[in-house]
Amino acid sequence: MSPLRYRKKFWIVLALAALVILVGSGGITAYFVRYTATSESSCEQCHPELTELWKKSNGCPANQTKCYECHSRIQKFHSRDWNLFRQARNHFVPPEYLADDEVTSERCLDCHADVLNFGYKVKKKVIKFTHRFHHEEGLVCVDCHRTAGHAYMTNSTNRPTIEECLPCHRREFEGPPKNQKCLNCHDVMLVPGKIHD
């Protein structure tokens, strides 16, 4: 065999080895970037108390949700963005981690959009409530369900407390007891200190 042939094979093998190293290191880098952007252990570094509450929560159970699913501007892969590279990157590594009310409430509706349907009925019979009306009035999910993802709930609901309702409904509780319109919102008269299912 001529030395020229060996030289040619050497360059082919070297190019293939470089390609394998490049693809492998790119894959490992991409994995770590994805892991850092979507792993709750990364969030836990700065927010240990919140991740501990979230792990115990019944609202958004840790075995069903990840931090980024509620706290990032998740990009749908079928978005109309012409930049396919940015679209794929944003899907792979969710951008803009935020805990603001607007983003968090948008993420709530990704899974719970049915609460805005006309025929939706609140599962608990304690309260008469229309999510759609409150949403149309400009309220967002976290206005009433602020701790839904991080609160430990002993019962299976995340109803807001009376303190959360009063800022908007205070007029209904003014005056003597006979003027109070509790049954506008409640199917039953509630007993203080008792948990109503």
C-alpha positions in Angstrom: 0.0 0.0 0.0 1.2 3.5 -0.8 1.7 6.1 2.0 -0.9 8.3 0.2 -3.6 5.7 0.9 -2.7 5.5 4.6 -2.7 9.2 4.9 -6.2 9.3 3.3 -7.5 6.7 5.7 -5.8 8.5 8.6 -7.7 11.7 7.8 -11.0 9.9 7.4 -10.6 8.2 10.8 -9.5 11.5 12.4 -12.5 13.3 10.9 -14.9 10.6 12.2 -13.3 10.6 15.6 -13.6 14.4 15.8 -17.2 14.2 14.7 -18.0 11.6 17.4 -16.3 13.7 20.0 -18.1 16.8 18.8 -21.5 15.2 18.8 -20.9 13.4 22.1 -19.7 16.5 23.9 -22.6 18.5 22.4 -25.1 15.9 23.6 -23.6 15.9 27.1 -23.6 19.7 27.2 -27.2 19.7 26.0 -28.2 17.2 28.7 -26.6 19.3 31.5 -28.2 22.4 30.2 -31.6 20.7 30.0 -31.1 19.2 33.5 -30.1 22.6 35.0 -33.2 24.3 33.4 -35.7 21.7 34.3 -34.6 19.8 37.5 -36.2 20.7 40.8 -32.8 20.1 42.5 -31.5 23.2 40.7 -34.5 25.2 42.0 -34.0 23.7 45.5 -30.5 25.3 45.7 -32.2 28.7 46.2 -35.7 27.8 47.3 -35.4 24.8 49.7 -38.5 25.8 51.8 -40.7 26.1 48.7 -39.5 22.8 47.1 -40.1 21.0 50.4 -43.7 22.3 50.6 -44.3 21.5 46.9 -43.1 17.9 47.4 -45.8 17.5 50.1 -48.5 19.4 48.2 -51.7 17.8 46.9 -52.3 20.8 44.7 -49.5 20.2 42.1 -48.0 16.9 43.2 -44.2 16.5 42.7 -44.7 13.2 41.0 -46.9 14.8 38.4 -45.4 18.3 37.8 -42.0 19.9 37.6 -41.1 23.5 38.6 -40.6 24.7 35.1 -44.1 23.5 34.1 -45.6 26.2 36.4 -42.8 28.8 36.4 -41.6 29.3 32.9 -43.0 30.7 29.6 -43.3 27.2 28.0 -43.1 27.5 24.3 -45.4 25.2 22.3 -43.4 23.3 19.7 -46.0 24.1 17.1 -45.8 27.8 17.6 -45.7 30.1 14.6 -42.2 31.4 15.3 -40.2 31.3 12.0 -36.9 30.8 13.9 -37.0 27.0 14.2 -33.7 26.9 16.1 -35.0 29.3 18.8 -38.3 27.4 18.9 -36.5 24.0 19.4 -34.1 25.6 22.0 -37.0 27.1 24.0 -38.9 23.8 24.0 -35.8 21.9 25.1 -34.7 24.5 27.7 -37.8 26.5 28.9 -37.0 30.2 29.0 -37.8 33.0 31.5 -38.3 31.4 34.8 -40.9 33.6 36.6 -43.2 33.3 39.5 -45.3 36.3 38.5 -49.1 36.1 38.7 -49.7 36.2 34.9 -47.2 33.5 33.9 -48.2 31.2 36.8 -51.9 31.6 36.1 -51.3 30.9 32.3 -49.6 27.6 33.3 -52.5 26.7 35.7 -54.9 27.0 32.7 -52.7 24.7 30.6 -54.0 21.9 32.8 -57.2 23.3 34.2 -58.7 25.1 31.2 -62.0 23.3 31.8 -62.8 25.5 34.8 -63.6 28.3 32.3 -66.2 26.2 30.4 -69.8 27.2 30.7 -70.9 23.9 32.1 -68.1 23.5 34.6 -69.4 22.7 38.1 -67.3 23.2 41.2 -66.7 19.7 42.7 -67.3 20.7 46.3 -70.9 21.5 47.2 -69.9 24.0 49.9 -69.7 26.9 47.5 -71.5 28.3 44.5 -68.8 29.7 42.3 -68.1 30.5 38.6 -64.5 30.6 37.6 -65.5 32.0 34.2 -67.1 35.0 35.7 -64.2 35.8 37.9 -61.8 35.3 35.0 -63.8 37.7 32.8 -63.7 40.2 35.6 -59.9 40.2 35.3 -58.9 37.9 38.1 -56.1 35.4 37.5 -55.8 32.0 39.1 -53.3 33.0 41.8 -55.6 35.8 43.0 -57.6 33.1 44.8 -55.3 30.1 44.7 -52.0 31.7 45.5 -50.6 28.8 47.5 -52.0 26.0 45.3 -48.7 24.6 44.2 -46.8 25.0 47.4 -49.3 24.5 50.2 -49.8 21.2 52.0 -53.5 20.5 52.0 -55.1 18.1 54.4 -58.3 17.9 52.4 -58.6 17.7 48.7 -59.3 21.3 47.8 -57.6 24.6 47.4 -60.5 26.9 48.1 -59.6 30.4 49.0 -60.2 31.5 52.6 -62.8 34.1 53.5 -60.0 36.6 53.9 -59.2 36.2 50.2 -62.8 36.7 49.2 -63.5 39.7 51.4 -61.6 42.4 49.5 -64.1 42.0 46.6 -67.2 40.8 48.6 -67.0 43.0 51.7 -70.2 44.8 51.0 -72.1 41.5 51.3 -71.0 41.2 54.9 -71.7 44.7 56.1 -74.5 45.4 58.5 -76.4 43.2 60.9 -76.4 39.4 60.4 -79.8 39.4 58.6 -78.3 41.7 55.9 -75.4 39.3 55.3 -75.8 37.3 52.1 -73.7 34.3 52.9 -76.0 32.0 50.9 -75.2 34.0 47.7 -72.0 32.1 47.7 -72.6 29.1 49.9 -75.0 26.2 49.5 -75.0 25.6 53.3 -74.4 27.8 56.3 -70.9 27.1 57.4 -69.9 26.4 61.0 -66.7 28.1 62.1 -63.9 25.7 62.7 -65.6 22.8 60.9 -64.2 21.4 57.6 -66.9 21.1 55.1 -66.6 18.7 52.2 
